[in-house]
């Protein structure tokens, strides 16, 4: 009997919490991705800026250049040739 009451109260609290979360998300136009993105330190996944046309490999433009980018630049290509 007490366990049933506890479960009922927890279910009600959970439903209220979900309703509040949905309301906040609608008010601030948030989606599920916004809940998992970090605001400090790691900015999350970065979209690629460059793509190798033949292999489909991508690079964000951050960090060390991948070998395929370096090889293409050495061969006379420019980064703009691979821009997405």
NUDO-325721 format. One record per residue (C-alpha): residue number from 0; residue in one letter; x, y, z. Coordinates in nm, 4 decimals, always signed. Each point is the difference from the previous one (the first is absolute). Example, Ala and Ser with C-alpha at 12.3 -4.5 7.8 and 13.67 -1.06 7.14 Angstrom:
! NUDO-325721
num	residu	xx	yy	zz
0	A	+1.2300	-0.4500	+0.7800
1	S	+0.1370	+0.3440	-0.0660
//
This chain:
! NUDO-325721
num	residu	xx	yy	zz
0	X	+0.0000	+0.0000	+0.0000
1	X	+0.2764	+0.2474	+0.0895
2	X	+0.2025	-0.1163	-0.3025
3	X	-0.2995	+0.0643	-0.2235
4	X	-0.0428	+0.3511	+0.1394
5	X	+0.3718	+0.0753	-0.0413
6	X	-0.0094	-0.1210	-0.3617
7	X	-0.3093	+0.2107	-0.0698
8	X	+0.1623	+0.3138	+0.1464
9	X	+0.3224	-0.0602	-0.1917
10	X	-0.1939	-0.0427	-0.3235
11	X	-0.1857	+0.3266	+0.0632
12	X	+0.3241	+0.1864	+0.0793
13	X	+0.1600	-0.1418	-0.3129
14	X	-0.2944	+0.1080	-0.2141
15	X	+0.0154	+0.3510	+0.1495
16	X	+0.3741	+0.0199	-0.0607
17	X	-0.0431	-0.1072	-0.3631
18	X	-0.2738	+0.2590	-0.0510
19	X	+0.2281	+0.2724	+0.1402
20	X	+0.2890	-0.1122	-0.2195
21	X	-0.2207	+0.0006	-0.3110
22	X	-0.1294	+0.3468	+0.0831
23	X	+0.3531	+0.1369	+0.0473
24	X	+0.1181	-0.1648	-0.3224
25	X	-0.2884	+0.1526	-0.1949
26	X	+0.0495	+0.3424	+0.1585
27	X	+0.3720	+0.0110	-0.0827
28	X	-0.0269	-0.1969	-0.3269
29	X	+0.2289	-0.2761	+0.1234
30	X	+0.0276	-0.3532	-0.1367
31	X	+0.1547	-0.3232	+0.1269
32	X	+0.3394	+0.0898	-0.1510
33	X	+0.0102	+0.3148	+0.2134
34	X	-0.0277	-0.2151	+0.3112
35	X	+0.3099	-0.2025	-0.0855
36	X	+0.2226	+0.2815	-0.1294
37	X	+0.2509	+0.1358	+0.2448
38	X	+0.0467	+0.3711	+0.0467
39	X	+0.3507	-0.0050	+0.1508
40	X	+0.3115	-0.1771	-0.1090
41	X	-0.1021	-0.2407	-0.2721
42	X	-0.2357	+0.1797	-0.2392
43	X	-0.1339	-0.3290	-0.1286
44	X	+0.0278	-0.1468	-0.3447
45	X	+0.1139	+0.2395	-0.2710
46	X	-0.1364	-0.0212	-0.3523
47	X	+0.2563	-0.0803	-0.2675
48	X	+0.1134	+0.2808	-0.2308
49	X	+0.1950	-0.2044	-0.2537
50	X	-0.0744	-0.3252	-0.1852
51	X	+0.2176	-0.2129	-0.2256
52	X	-0.2122	-0.0477	-0.3124
53	X	+0.1204	-0.3514	-0.0825
54	X	+0.0226	-0.1596	+0.3456
55	X	-0.2625	+0.1978	+0.1896
56	X	+0.2424	+0.0652	+0.2870
57	X	-0.0705	+0.3224	+0.1880
58	X	+0.1898	+0.2491	+0.2121
59	X	-0.1363	+0.2723	+0.2268
60	X	+0.2897	+0.2341	-0.0674
61	X	+0.1115	-0.0309	+0.3615
62	X	+0.3108	-0.1664	+0.1274
63	X	+0.2685	-0.1599	-0.2127
64	X	-0.0739	-0.0380	-0.3684
65	X	-0.0827	-0.3566	-0.0986
66	X	+0.2397	-0.1732	-0.2357
67	X	-0.2392	+0.0255	-0.2925
68	X	-0.0215	+0.3789	+0.0448
69	X	+0.3748	+0.0405	+0.0334
70	X	+0.0631	-0.2187	-0.3059
71	X	-0.2497	+0.1977	-0.2084
72	X	+0.1506	+0.3330	+0.1055
73	X	+0.3483	-0.1271	-0.0827
74	X	-0.1297	-0.1063	-0.3432
75	X	-0.1212	+0.3546	-0.0671
76	X	-0.3629	-0.0081	+0.1145
77	X	-0.1469	+0.2610	+0.2305
78	X	-0.2290	-0.0414	+0.2999
79	X	-0.2786	+0.1685	-0.1971
80	X	+0.0078	-0.2995	-0.2367
81	X	-0.1308	-0.2138	+0.2875
82	X	-0.2410	+0.2466	+0.1617
83	X	-0.3420	-0.1398	+0.0779
//
